[in-house]
Amino acid sequence: MKNIGQMMQKVQEMQARMGELQQKLADMSVAGAAGGGMVNATVNGKGELRGLKIDPSLINPSDKEMLEDLIVAAVNDARGKAEATAQAEMGKITGGLPLPPGFKLPF
């Protein structure tokens, strides 16, 4: 029984830290880029797009597909970095609690 009590205490501590992590991720900014830095996207730690900057030289109505592709690439770059950061932060919290493979918290 002692082990169950300790495990429950660890779970409660982890839940409190996860709430703090959720706020930290919402407040975090992660940048991604494409086209040699001509398109930059900023997302929060949850992967939500917060900003987009496009070099004016890319704005050409006759080549909008290239610009669209660069925007997608920049956003995906930023989201990938945000996910890696979130997973690293989550690993700090769940380090003492083994989770099944593929189990992601809190997402």
Phi and psi in degrees as a GROMACS rama.xvg file:
@    title "Ramachandran Plot"
@    xaxis  label "Phi"
@    yaxis  label "Psi"
@TYPE xy
-59.4515  -39.9952  LYS-2
-65.2993  -37.1065  ASN-3
-66.4199  -42.0063  ILE-4
-61.7376  -42.6703  GLY-5
-65.8112  -39.514  GLN-6
-65.4411  -41.6999  MET-7
-63.4569  -38.528  MET-8
-64.003  -42.3699  GLN-9
-62.6588  -39.7652  LYS-10
-64.0954  -42.9841  VAL-11
-63.9842  -41.2177  GLN-12
-63.6468  -41.2434  GLU-13
-64.8293  -39.8568  MET-14
-61.8584  -41.3303  GLN-15
-64.8501  -44.157  ALA-16
-67.928  -30.9362  ARG-17
-68.8257  -36.0031  MET-18
-61.9288  -42.0649  GLY-19
-64.8141  -39.9863  GLU-20
-64.8039  -39.5876  LEU-21
-56.425  -44.321  GLN-22
-68.3219  -40.9817  GLN-23
-61.0533  -42.1696  LYS-24
-66.3316  -38.4897  LEU-25
-65.6837  -31.5441  ALA-26
-88.3306  -15.9069  ASP-27
-73.0685  149.58  MET-28
-121.521  131.571  SER-29
-128.561  130.475  VAL-30
-103.548  145.458  ALA-31
-133.734  158.076  GLY-32
-142.416  160.257  ALA-33
-149.134  163.377  ALA-34
63.3182  38.9527  GLY-35
65.9664  29.2917  GLY-36
87.9787  7.73556  GLY-37
-79.8177  -18.9921  MET-38
-126.422  124.798  VAL-39
-125.543  133.81  ASN-40
-121.3  144.373  ALA-41
-123.263  129.215  THR-42
-124.895  161.175  VAL-43
-85.4913  179.724  ASN-44
-65.8041  -12.4207  GLY-45
-94.6058  -0.229777  LYS-46
87.6224  10.6334  GLY-47
-83.5664  128.914  GLU-48
-64.6564  126.935  LEU-49
-116.905  -21.0713  ARG-50
-162.643  154.552  GLY-51
-147.572  128.367  LEU-52
-125.656  133.186  LYS-53
-125.651  128.157  ILE-54
-61.9903  129.534  ASP-55
-56.1681  -26.9201  PRO-56
-67.0379  -16.2874  SER-57
-84.7817  -13.3704  LEU-58
-82.0221  96.7963  ILE-59
-136.514  108.079  ASN-60
-54.6974  -27.4635  PRO-61
-79.5796  -8.20163  SER-62
-131.929  45.7753  ASP-63
-67.7512  -26.6521  LYS-64
-63.1473  -39.708  GLU-65
-63.8643  -43.3464  MET-66
-62.8757  -42.9152  LEU-67
-59.7939  -43.1134  GLU-68
-63.2584  -41.5176  ASP-69
-66.1804  -37.2076  LEU-70
-63.968  -46.4997  ILE-71
-59.8201  -44.511  VAL-72
-63.1061  -42.4429  ALA-73
-65.6033  -42.8803  ALA-74
-65.166  -43.9859  VAL-75
-63.3915  -36.9822  ASN-76
-62.4589  -47.2077  ASP-77
-64.1942  -43.0187  ALA-78
-65.7154  -38.22  ARG-79
-62.6448  -42.2947  GLY-80
-65.8174  -39.6023  LYS-81
-64.8944  -41.0164  ALA-82
-64.5747  -41.9169  GLU-83
-62.9293  -40.8633  ALA-84
-65.4387  -43.522  THR-85
-63.0029  -41.6167  ALA-86
-65.8193  -38.4972  GLN-87
-64.0087  -43.3401  ALA-88
-65.2511  -39.2953  GLU-89
-65.339  -37.195  MET-90
-60.8463  -32.6638  GLY-91
-64.7001  -35.8389  LYS-92
-78.1919  -44.1375  ILE-93
-91.464  5.5583  THR-94
-51.3244  -37.4116  GLY-95
-90.787  -0.259987  GLY-96
-124.327  108.682  LEU-97
-67.6798  129.547  PRO-98
-112.572  150.21  LEU-99
-61.0298  149.063  PRO-100
-56.1313  136.321  PRO-101
83.3717  -7.11666  GLY-102
-77.9044  119.146  PHE-103
-113.426  131.504  LYS-104
-119.204  145.023  LEU-105
-91.0183  10.2135  PRO-106
